[in-house]
Amino acid sequence: MSTPYRSLQRVEAEARADLLTVESYDVRLDLAADEATFGSVTTIHFDSLGGPTFLDLKPAALHRATLNGQPVDADLLDRGRLPLETASGPNELVVEATMRFRNDGEGLHRSVDPADGRHYVYGMSFMDAAPSIFGCFDQPDLKAPYTFRVVTPTDWTVVGNAPATSAEPGVWEIGPTQPLSTYFVTVVAGPYHLVCDEHDGIVLGLSARRSLAAALDADAQELFTLTRQSFDEMHRLFGIRYPFGDYHQAFVPEFNAGAMENPGCVTFRDQLVFDTRVTRGTRIARATTVAHEMAHQWFGNIVTPRWWDDLWLNESFAEYLGNRVTAEVTQYADAWVDHSFVRRQWGLVADLGPGTHPVAGNGAVDATAALQDFDGISYVKGSSILRQLAATLGDDVFFGGVVDHLTRHRFGNATMDDLLDSWERAGAGDLSAFADQWLRTAGPDTIVLDRGAGVLRRTSPDGHPADRTHTFQAAVAGPDGWRTEQVVVAGPETPYDAGSAPVVLDPYDDTWAVLHPDAATVAALPALIPDVTDLGLLAGIWNNLRSALHDAAVDPTAIVDVAVARFPVEDPEDPHRAFPRRTIPWLFQTLLPLAPPGSAARLHDAARARLATTEAGSEQQLAALRASIRSAGDPELLRGWLEQTPEGIDLDLDLRWRLLVRLAALGATDVAELDAALAAAPTAQATVEHTRARAALPDAEAKAWAWSRFTGEVDVPNYELEAAGLGMWQRGQEELTRPYVDRYFAELPATAGVRSGWVLAEGAEAFFPATAMERRTVEQAHRLLADPDLDASLRRRLGDATDHLERMVRVRETYPS
């Protein structure tokens, strides 16, 4: 059972920061003694004003602790906190404990590669996981240098936040590092395959599991090229050299996020090492992730937010610079188009949901609440606003302020007000109104064309009044094609005469707002969209349609008409297959359940038509095949592709499991075939897809099998948990899964007793009964949300999932089919 650890309150963090100055950490880890636990001995030197405080510690067993040579009563450890009575002046604290390896992507995660049985370890200290590795004062504004001494099996290598040295096999030393926040600390250890290089005096490294060695070798040149290009551009933009020594990029198994920006040793989920064929969209996603994490080395790692209410100072900047640098200096000049297709709706949906919050000053009263705000608002909305600001100020002022900020607070902590002061010193003028309207006020404006009245209407979000000026382009269709014109919306109504021409508002993401196409434009799109050659405009069309459906402002049938007119294979069918929260394409997850009967067949026929007309071997052909598989209702067709894929496409492991998952959902395979497929190629990804396929089978045993993972009766790693939930709820299986709707709401609260942190929330989202699209499901969800004892992480994910379901129900009620 999971221990109900106390979450650090902001007021507690402020009091501890006022009391303590941490001088150094020395951490000794024994990773060789046991496969379930590891030894951890931490020595902390710190200065104190004197008086009571506490250490953060989450051990399997606390053996002893001494403060200034005197024993600390281990029995005082309570829910992750060890009380301390500090002396005025220098203090030395020594903590000896046994810690548990974890399988949820947090703390010190230990994974066994099913391909060869080798064990791999990596540290993910983010938010509140560091105390499950070593004793610490776990908050972002108590930075200190770290030295790690690590004992491992003799065939392991170790990488960390500073170059690692080994005096003898199995004995490693790292550091001392530059001053780091606790959540940046990592150790990556195991029989990893390593590739090394150098650029501009910086030692570069890549690592991945041995079973991915050939794939890493094949990808290394592209990864190193992206890294070199990004370093050169960021050095140019910031004028400040990367200060953390070596730069290692470790691709690690079962990682929750896309990546984590640990100084000197960035960790990535290892699906970003491509061992099967991928589309350009997936390569762009990897490139922008590489650049995103590199941007963090300056914004986040050199200067870190004082508290989590300013997390946007990390994520919004990295999102903006990651895409900007990728687009400007790498082969992926279309990165912003891909960002529009893939990321913009994530941000808009979050900003429209019940969990909306300001970009800055998000009200994170404790670490648990802050974790929920690592969302589309902090990433996508924040980056959009920074992009607008940079365009307005110009690079000289924008980066002049950034450099001033990084210089003044080097290796320290800062707030949004500190950054605004730096921009104003650089010549930006008074930014208070900008900050109030765009950064401190939650929710997006909605802008629609009222063609009859000849105006653009701007509506502020309910409960979040604002008076924002929006400057953007409008794309207007005419007899000679599309033209653009600049529009400024500065009030509730702005005159705009569109005549009878179709209009797409803000197709190039110049502002942050929800844009709906008017009825005349929607009606014209099926005839217009086949000839659109501007992929930015194409992304804007789809974003407007998706926003309108989200708000029940367009008939789903009309969107199906647009999709059939030009099946959107340019929008990568599955650009974030490596990121489980967004694996199911919007067309099939959101649109089809709302569309009239026959729509699935229409979309499938459209996908097949694109498949038949795309060039053999092209990425469009691969995307069209994937979409055809996803929408197929004929098992014989799928079996045919298992036997012989279309010319130009090989049946790799990824396609094989896509076919098997779809066959499972249709009831056209069984456990024996799925088990045999896994046994034939027992890779990590195949293990996850086997879980998804088995949970998708339309029988009671499969659903019970999946459910045992949700409740914790069967303990599985994070990826398998999520795959079981996503596989379980299949359209067309509503009668079979109906009993689990009630069970979800009855049993969800207890999952906080078997999981914590990121994976607790991910499990709640993956197992949410999304196919039970009824008012009764929404009412059940609201009753549970009213329970004051519901865990905060569960409440946030349940609230967002409920809002999405309620919106889908509203669309059905508005446009009955």
Secondary structure, 3 states (H helix, E strand, C coil): CCCCCCCCEHHHHHHHHHHEEEEEEEEEEECCCCCCEEEEEEEEEEEECCEEEEEECCCCEEEEEEECCEECCHHHCECCEEEEEECCEEEEEEEEEEEECECCCCEEEEEECCCCCCEEEEEECCCCCHHHCCCECCCCCCCECEEEEEECCCCCEEEECCCEEEEECCEEEECCCCCECHHHCCEEEECCEEEEEEECCEEEEEEECHHHHHHHHHHHHHHHHHHHHHHHHHHHHHCCCCCCCCEEEEEECCCCCCEECCCCEEEEEHHHCCCCCCCHHHHHHHHHHHHHHHHHCCECCCEEECCHHHCHHHHHHHHHHHHHHHHHHCCCCCHHHHHHHHCHHHHHHHHHCCCCCCCCCCCCCEHHHHHHCCCHHHHHHHHHHHHHHHHHHCHHHHHHHHHHHHHHCCCEEECHHHHHHHHHHHHHCCCHHHHHHHHCCCCCEEEEEECCCCEEEEECCCCCCCCCCEEEEEEEEECCEEEEEEEEECCCEEECCCCCCCEEECCCCCCCEEEECCHHHHHHHHHHHHHCCCHHHHHHHHHHHHHHHHCCCCCHHHHHHHHHHCCCCCCCCCCCCCCHHHCCCHHHHHHHHHCCCCHHHHHHHHHHHHHHHCCCCCHHHHHHHHHHHHHCCCHHHHHHHHHCCCCCCCCCHHHHHHHHHHHHHCCCCCHHHHHHHHHHCCCHHHHHHHHHHHHHCCCHHHHHHHHHHHHCCCCCCHHHHHHHHHHHCCCCCHHHHHHHHHHHHHHCHHHHHCCCHHHHHHHHHHCCCCCCCCHHHHHHHHHHHCCCCCCHHHHHHHHHHHHHHHHHHHHHHHCCC
